């Protein structure tokens, strides 16, 4: 997938939920080698895949149901 923009930096967002993302050939990309600051937090999040990452203390759940008529 290629972004619909003149350059990658001009895009509003740089994240997509796709299997692959194609960058311009001259775009500088560093390989993640698990030594960057913050890696522990990322690994912790990956290990909790499927869990809600948000603190829900004090939140109020609102449930609403409605039926849509045919036509």
Biopython code that builds the backbone (N, CA, C, O; Angstrom):
import numpy as np
from Bio.PDB.StructureBuilder import StructureBuilder

atoms = [
    (1, "UNK", "N", (0.838, -1.171, 0.000)),
    (1, "UNK", "CA", (0.000, 0.000, 0.000)),
    (1, "UNK", "C", (0.885, 1.237, 0.000)),
    (1, "UNK", "O", (1.858, 1.322, 0.749)),
    (2, "UNK", "N", (0.547, 2.154, -0.817)),
    (2, "UNK", "CA", (1.284, 3.412, -0.851)),
    (2, "UNK", "C", (0.343, 4.536, -0.448)),
    (2, "UNK", "O", (-0.791, 4.594, -0.924)),
    (3, "UNK", "N", (0.800, 5.433, 0.427)),
    (3, "UNK", "CA", (-0.045, 6.551, 0.850)),
    (3, "UNK", "C", (-0.352, 7.485, -0.312)),
    (3, "UNK", "O", (0.464, 7.654, -1.218)),
    (4, "UNK", "N", (-1.524, 8.082, -0.279)),
    (4, "UNK", "CA", (-1.940, 9.025, -1.318)),
    (4, "UNK", "C", (-1.480, 10.425, -0.913)),
    (4, "UNK", "O", (-2.293, 11.270, -0.539)),
    (5, "UNK", "N", (-0.185, 10.659, -0.991)),
    (5, "UNK", "CA", (0.399, 11.951, -0.641)),
    (5, "UNK", "C", (1.687, 12.117, -1.436)),
    (5, "UNK", "O", (2.265, 11.136, -1.905)),
    (6, "UNK", "N", (2.134, 13.357, -1.586)),
    (6, "UNK", "CA", (3.370, 13.611, -2.322)),
    (6, "UNK", "C", (4.565, 12.985, -1.612)),
    (6, "UNK", "O", (5.446, 12.421, -2.260)),
    (7, "UNK", "N", (4.597, 13.081, -0.300)),
    (7, "UNK", "CA", (5.677, 12.463, 0.449)),
    (7, "UNK", "C", (5.106, 11.831, 1.718)),
    (7, "UNK", "O", (4.024, 12.198, 2.176)),
    (8, "UNK", "N", (5.839, 10.891, 2.268)),
    (8, "UNK", "CA", (5.388, 10.187, 3.468)),
    (8, "UNK", "C", (5.199, 11.155, 4.631)),
    (8, "UNK", "O", (4.292, 10.965, 5.442)),
    (9, "UNK", "N", (6.032, 12.187, 4.731)),
    (9, "UNK", "CA", (5.949, 13.147, 5.830)),
    (9, "UNK", "C", (4.687, 14.007, 5.759)),
    (9, "UNK", "O", (4.260, 14.544, 6.781)),
    (10, "UNK", "N", (4.080, 14.150, 4.581)),
    (10, "UNK", "CA", (2.888, 14.989, 4.431)),
    (10, "UNK", "C", (1.606, 14.280, 4.849)),
    (10, "UNK", "O", (0.547, 14.906, 4.898)),
    (11, "UNK", "N", (1.678, 13.011, 5.145)),
    (11, "UNK", "CA", (0.480, 12.258, 5.514)),
    (11, "UNK", "C", (-0.034, 12.683, 6.886)),
    (11, "UNK", "O", (0.747, 13.039, 7.768)),
    (12, "UNK", "N", (-1.355, 12.642, 7.057)),
    (12, "UNK", "CA", (-1.951, 12.940, 8.360)),
    (12, "UNK", "C", (-1.653, 11.835, 9.356)),
    (12, "UNK", "O", (-1.405, 12.107, 10.531)),
    (13, "UNK", "N", (-1.676, 10.618, 8.907)),
    (13, "UNK", "CA", (-1.412, 9.476, 9.773)),
    (13, "UNK", "C", (-0.451, 8.541, 9.080)),
    (13, "UNK", "O", (-0.417, 8.466, 7.851)),
    (14, "UNK", "N", (0.331, 7.828, 9.870)),
    (14, "UNK", "CA", (1.312, 6.916, 9.296)),
    (14, "UNK", "C", (1.086, 5.495, 9.796)),
    (14, "UNK", "O", (2.008, 4.681, 9.746)),
    (15, "UNK", "N", (-0.087, 5.178, 10.267)),
    (15, "UNK", "CA", (-0.371, 3.845, 10.771)),
    (15, "UNK", "C", (-1.561, 3.276, 10.019)),
    (15, "UNK", "O", (-2.564, 3.957, 9.803)),
    (16, "UNK", "N", (-1.434, 2.025, 9.626)),
    (16, "UNK", "CA", (-2.514, 1.324, 8.937)),
    (16, "UNK", "C", (-2.633, -0.065, 9.533)),
    (16, "UNK", "O", (-1.648, -0.635, 10.002)),
    (17, "UNK", "N", (-3.827, -0.603, 9.514)),
    (17, "UNK", "CA", (-4.019, -1.965, 9.989)),
    (17, "UNK", "C", (-4.051, -2.889, 8.777)),
    (17, "UNK", "O", (-5.103, -3.384, 8.372)),
    (18, "UNK", "N", (-2.881, -3.103, 8.221)),
    (18, "UNK", "CA", (-2.715, -3.971, 7.060)),
    (18, "UNK", "C", (-1.534, -4.897, 7.323)),
    (18, "UNK", "O", (-0.751, -4.678, 8.248)),
    (19, "UNK", "N", (-1.418, -5.923, 6.505)),
    (19, "UNK", "CA", (-0.317, -6.866, 6.670)),
    (19, "UNK", "C", (1.019, -6.237, 6.318)),
    (19, "UNK", "O", (2.030, -6.555, 6.944)),
    (20, "UNK", "N", (1.047, -5.355, 5.335)),
    (20, "UNK", "CA", (2.314, -4.771, 4.897)),
    (20, "UNK", "C", (2.141, -3.289, 4.590)),
    (20, "UNK", "O", (1.043, -2.834, 4.271)),
    (21, "UNK", "N", (3.221, -2.555, 4.687)),
    (21, "UNK", "CA", (3.239, -1.134, 4.359)),
    (21, "UNK", "C", (4.471, -0.890, 3.510)),
    (21, "UNK", "O", (5.581, -1.250, 3.899)),
    (22, "UNK", "N", (4.279, -0.286, 2.365)),
    (22, "UNK", "CA", (5.386, -0.026, 1.448)),
    (22, "UNK", "C", (5.851, 1.413, 1.622)),
    (22, "UNK", "O", (5.055, 2.346, 1.511)),
    (23, "UNK", "N", (7.135, 1.592, 1.894)),
    (23, "UNK", "CA", (7.726, 2.911, 2.043)),
    (23, "UNK", "C", (8.463, 3.277, 0.755)),
    (23, "UNK", "O", (8.872, 2.385, 0.012)),
    (24, "UNK", "N", (8.637, 4.555, 0.480)),
    (24, "UNK", "CA", (9.438, 4.952, -0.670)),
    (24, "UNK", "C", (10.846, 4.367, -0.559)),
    (24, "UNK", "O", (11.368, 4.204, 0.545)),
    (25, "UNK", "N", (11.455, 4.054, -1.692)),
    (25, "UNK", "CA", (12.770, 3.404, -1.704)),
    (25, "UNK", "C", (13.829, 4.209, -0.960)),
    (25, "UNK", "O", (14.752, 3.628, -0.391)),
    (26, "UNK", "N", (13.712, 5.535, -0.955)),
    (26, "UNK", "CA", (14.732, 6.361, -0.302)),
    (26, "UNK", "C", (14.369, 6.741, 1.136)),
    (26, "UNK", "O", (15.065, 7.555, 1.743)),
    (27, "UNK", "N", (13.292, 6.169, 1.696)),
    (27, "UNK", "CA", (12.892, 6.510, 3.060)),
    (27, "UNK", "C", (13.772, 5.769, 4.061)),
    (27, "UNK", "O", (13.898, 4.548, 3.974)),
    (28, "UNK", "N", (14.395, 6.489, 5.023)),
    (28, "UNK", "CA", (15.297, 5.835, 5.974)),
    (28, "UNK", "C", (14.527, 5.052, 7.039)),
    (28, "UNK", "O", (13.770, 5.633, 7.818)),
    (29, "UNK", "N", (14.720, 3.745, 7.069)),
    (29, "UNK", "CA", (14.038, 2.888, 8.038)),
    (29, "UNK", "C", (15.096, 2.132, 8.834)),
    (29, "UNK", "O", (15.970, 1.484, 8.259)),
    (30, "UNK", "N", (15.012, 2.218, 10.160)),
    (30, "UNK", "CA", (15.907, 1.463, 11.029)),
    (30, "UNK", "C", (15.231, 0.163, 11.428)),
    (30, "UNK", "O", (14.023, 0.138, 11.661)),
    (31, "UNK", "N", (15.989, -0.903, 11.507)),
    (31, "UNK", "CA", (15.472, -2.185, 11.960)),
    (31, "UNK", "C", (15.412, -2.194, 13.476)),
    (31, "UNK", "O", (16.357, -1.770, 14.142)),
    (32, "UNK", "N", (14.295, -2.679, 14.027)),
    (32, "UNK", "CA", (14.151, -2.748, 15.475)),
    (32, "UNK", "C", (14.976, -3.929, 15.977)),
    (32, "UNK", "O", (14.762, -5.066, 15.556)),
    (33, "UNK", "N", (15.913, -3.659, 16.871)),
    (33, "UNK", "CA", (16.798, -4.719, 17.357)),
    (33, "UNK", "C", (16.639, -4.994, 18.854)),
    (33, "UNK", "O", (17.499, -5.629, 19.465)),
    (34, "UNK", "N", (15.552, -4.521, 19.437)),
    (34, "UNK", "CA", (15.232, -4.764, 20.843)),
    (34, "UNK", "C", (16.175, -4.043, 21.803)),
    (34, "UNK", "O", (16.228, -4.391, 22.983)),
    (35, "UNK", "N", (16.922, -3.042, 21.324)),
    (35, "UNK", "CA", (17.808, -2.299, 22.210)),
    (35, "UNK", "C", (17.357, -0.850, 22.383)),
    (35, "UNK", "O", (17.975, -0.103, 23.142)),
    (36, "UNK", "N", (16.303, -0.447, 21.701)),
    (36, "UNK", "CA", (15.827, 0.924, 21.794)),
    (36, "UNK", "C", (15.168, 1.176, 23.152)),
    (36, "UNK", "O", (14.596, 0.264, 23.750)),
    (37, "UNK", "N", (15.252, 2.393, 23.622)),
    (37, "UNK", "CA", (14.600, 2.780, 24.864)),
    (37, "UNK", "C", (13.100, 2.534, 24.729)),
    (37, "UNK", "O", (12.497, 2.920, 23.728)),
    (38, "UNK", "N", (12.509, 1.908, 25.707)),
    (38, "UNK", "CA", (11.078, 1.647, 25.680)),
    (38, "UNK", "C", (10.724, 0.267, 25.165)),
    (38, "UNK", "O", (9.544, -0.083, 25.135)),
    (39, "UNK", "N", (11.695, -0.525, 24.761)),
    (39, "UNK", "CA", (11.412, -1.859, 24.232)),
    (39, "UNK", "C", (10.682, -2.731, 25.245)),
    (39, "UNK", "O", (9.814, -3.523, 24.880)),
    (40, "UNK", "N", (11.037, -2.582, 26.516)),
    (40, "UNK", "CA", (10.404, -3.400, 27.553)),
    (40, "UNK", "C", (8.892, -3.166, 27.587)),
    (40, "UNK", "O", (8.115, -4.107, 27.747)),
    (41, "UNK", "N", (8.484, -1.904, 27.435)),
    (41, "UNK", "CA", (7.058, -1.566, 27.453)),
    (41, "UNK", "C", (6.351, -2.179, 26.252)),
    (41, "UNK", "O", (5.233, -2.681, 26.374)),
    (42, "UNK", "N", (7.001, -2.139, 25.093)),
    (42, "UNK", "CA", (6.407, -2.721, 23.885)),
    (42, "UNK", "C", (6.244, -4.227, 24.054)),
    (42, "UNK", "O", (5.188, -4.776, 23.740)),
    (43, "UNK", "N", (7.276, -4.893, 24.546)),
    (43, "UNK", "CA", (7.215, -6.345, 24.751)),
    (43, "UNK", "C", (6.127, -6.688, 25.765)),
    (43, "UNK", "O", (5.400, -7.666, 25.592)),
    (44, "UNK", "N", (6.014, -5.885, 26.823)),
    (44, "UNK", "CA", (4.970, -6.105, 27.832)),
    (44, "UNK", "C", (3.584, -6.009, 27.187)),
    (44, "UNK", "O", (2.705, -6.818, 27.483)),
    (45, "UNK", "N", (3.387, -5.024, 26.308)),
    (45, "UNK", "CA", (2.098, -4.873, 25.627)),
    (45, "UNK", "C", (1.834, -6.053, 24.702)),
    (45, "UNK", "O", (0.712, -6.556, 24.647)),
    (46, "UNK", "N", (2.860, -6.505, 23.968)),
    (46, "UNK", "CA", (2.684, -7.656, 23.069)),
    (46, "UNK", "C", (2.290, -8.908, 23.857)),
    (46, "UNK", "O", (1.479, -9.710, 23.395)),
    (47, "UNK", "N", (2.866, -9.064, 25.039)),
    (47, "UNK", "CA", (2.568, -10.237, 25.860)),
    (47, "UNK", "C", (1.152, -10.203, 26.421)),
    (47, "UNK", "O", (0.650, -11.223, 26.892)),
    (48, "UNK", "N", (0.510, -9.055, 26.378)),
    (48, "UNK", "CA", (-0.862, -8.918, 26.873)),
    (48, "UNK", "C", (-1.859, -8.760, 25.721)),
    (48, "UNK", "O", (-2.932, -8.183, 25.892)),
    (49, "UNK", "N", (-1.493, -9.277, 24.556)),
    (49, "UNK", "CA", (-2.351, -9.170, 23.376)),
    (49, "UNK", "C", (-3.748, -9.718, 23.679)),
    (49, "UNK", "O", (-3.889, -10.809, 24.232)),
    (50, "UNK", "N", (-4.761, -8.962, 23.317)),
    (50, "UNK", "CA", (-6.140, -9.372, 23.555)),
    (50, "UNK", "C", (-6.735, -8.793, 24.823)),
    (50, "UNK", "O", (-7.949, -8.853, 25.019)),
    (51, "UNK", "N", (-5.898, -8.230, 25.690)),
    (51, "UNK", "CA", (-6.384, -7.602, 26.922)),
    (51, "UNK", "C", (-6.624, -6.118, 26.680)),
    (51, "UNK", "O", (-5.972, -5.515, 25.827)),
    (52, "UNK", "N", (-7.548, -5.530, 27.418)),
    (52, "UNK", "CA", (-7.806, -4.102, 27.327)),
    (52, "UNK", "C", (-6.660, -3.350, 28.003)),
    (52, "UNK", "O", (-6.428, -3.547, 29.196)),
    (53, "UNK", "N", (-5.932, -2.490, 27.271)),
    (53, "UNK", "CA", (-4.794, -1.782, 27.854)),
    (53, "UNK", "C", (-5.169, -0.562, 28.687)),
    (53, "UNK", "O", (-4.297, 0.063, 29.291)),
    (54, "UNK", "N", (-6.433, -0.222, 28.726)),
    (54, "UNK", "CA", (-6.861, 1.000, 29.414)),
    (54, "UNK", "C", (-7.215, 0.730, 30.870)),
    (54, "UNK", "O", (-7.731, -0.336, 31.205)),
    (55, "UNK", "N", (-6.936, 1.705, 31.734)),
    (55, "UNK", "CA", (-7.333, 1.646, 33.133)),
    (55, "UNK", "C", (-8.803, 2.053, 33.194)),
    (55, "UNK", "O", (-9.144, 3.192, 32.875)),
    (56, "UNK", "N", (-9.663, 1.144, 33.597)),
    (56, "UNK", "CA", (-11.109, 1.400, 33.570)),
    (56, "UNK", "C", (-11.675, 1.821, 34.927)),
    (56, "UNK", "O", (-12.893, 1.907, 35.086)),
    (57, "UNK", "N", (-10.806, 2.085, 35.905)),
    (57, "UNK", "CA", (-11.302, 2.529, 37.213)),
    (57, "UNK", "C", (-12.043, 3.852, 37.056)),
    (57, "UNK", "O", (-11.538, 4.773, 36.413)),
    (58, "UNK", "N", (-13.220, 3.952, 37.629)),
    (58, "UNK", "CA", (-13.997, 5.182, 37.588)),
    (58, "UNK", "C", (-14.805, 5.366, 36.316)),
    (58, "UNK", "O", (-15.519, 6.358, 36.174)),
    (59, "UNK", "N", (-14.699, 4.411, 35.377)),
    (59, "UNK", "CA", (-15.457, 4.528, 34.129)),
    (59, "UNK", "C", (-16.889, 4.045, 34.333)),
    (59, "UNK", "O", (-17.153, 3.189, 35.178)),
    (60, "UNK", "N", (-17.792, 4.593, 33.564)),
    (60, "UNK", "CA", (-19.191, 4.206, 33.623)),
    (60, "UNK", "C", (-19.547, 3.567, 32.285)),
    (60, "UNK", "O", (-19.290, 4.150, 31.232)),
    (61, "UNK", "N", (-20.130, 2.381, 32.318)),
    (61, "UNK", "CA", (-20.527, 1.698, 31.090)),
    (61, "UNK", "C", (-21.936, 2.133, 30.704)),
    (61, "UNK", "O", (-22.848, 2.101, 31.530)),
    (62, "UNK", "N", (-22.112, 2.538, 29.458)),
    (62, "UNK", "CA", (-23.406, 2.947, 28.942)),
    (62, "UNK", "C", (-23.777, 1.972, 27.827)),
    (62, "UNK", "O", (-23.024, 1.798, 26.868)),
    (63, "UNK", "N", (-24.941, 1.340, 27.960)),
    (63, "UNK", "CA", (-25.393, 0.386, 26.951)),
    (63, "UNK", "C", (-26.702, 0.898, 26.378)),
    (63, "UNK", "O", (-27.609, 1.265, 27.125)),
    (64, "UNK", "N", (-26.804, 0.923, 25.061)),
    (64, "UNK", "CA", (-27.998, 1.393, 24.387)),
    (64, "UNK", "C", (-28.326, 0.422, 23.283)),
    (64, "UNK", "O", (-27.432, -0.028, 22.567)),
    (65, "UNK", "N", (-29.580, 0.094, 23.132)),
    (65, "UNK", "CA", (-29.997, -0.834, 22.093)),
    (65, "UNK", "C", (-31.176, -0.229, 21.332)),
    (65, "UNK", "O", (-32.037, 0.428, 21.917)),
    (66, "UNK", "N", (-31.199, -0.459, 20.035)),
    (66, "UNK", "CA", (-32.277, 0.065, 19.202)),
    (66, "UNK", "C", (-32.493, -0.914, 18.047)),
    (66, "UNK", "O", (-31.575, -1.639, 17.666)),
    (67, "UNK", "N", (-33.679, -0.931, 17.505)),
    (67, "UNK", "CA", (-33.992, -1.782, 16.366)),
    (67, "UNK", "C", (-34.182, -0.913, 15.138)),
    (67, "UNK", "O", (-34.851, 0.118, 15.189)),
    (68, "UNK", "N", (-33.587, -1.341, 14.032)),
    (68, "UNK", "CA", (-33.742, -0.627, 12.767)),
    (68, "UNK", "C", (-34.785, -1.377, 11.941)),
    (68, "UNK", "O", (-34.648, -2.573, 11.686)),
    (69, "UNK", "N", (-35.842, -0.647, 11.524)),
    (69, "UNK", "CA", (-36.916, -1.260, 10.770)),
    (69, "UNK", "C", (-36.473, -1.531, 9.324)),
    (69, "UNK", "O", (-35.611, -0.839, 8.784)),
    (70, "UNK", "N", (-37.073, -2.536, 8.722)),
    (70, "UNK", "CA", (-36.789, -2.846, 7.322)),
    (70, "UNK", "C", (-37.125, -1.645, 6.439)),
    (70, "UNK", "O", (-38.043, -0.877, 6.727)),
    (71, "UNK", "N", (-36.358, -1.503, 5.357)),
    (71, "UNK", "CA", (-36.639, -0.455, 4.379)),
    (71, "UNK", "C", (-36.056, 0.860, 4.742)),
    (71, "UNK", "O", (-36.217, 1.832, 4.004)),
]
sb = StructureBuilder()
sb.init_structure("model")
sb.init_model(0)
sb.init_chain("A")
sb.init_seg("    ")
for serial, (resi, resn, name, xyz) in enumerate(atoms, 1):
    if name == "N":
        sb.init_residue(resn, " ", resi, " ")
    sb.init_atom(name, np.array(xyz, "f"), 0.0, 1.0, " ", f" {name:<3s}", serial, name[0])
structure = sb.get_structure()
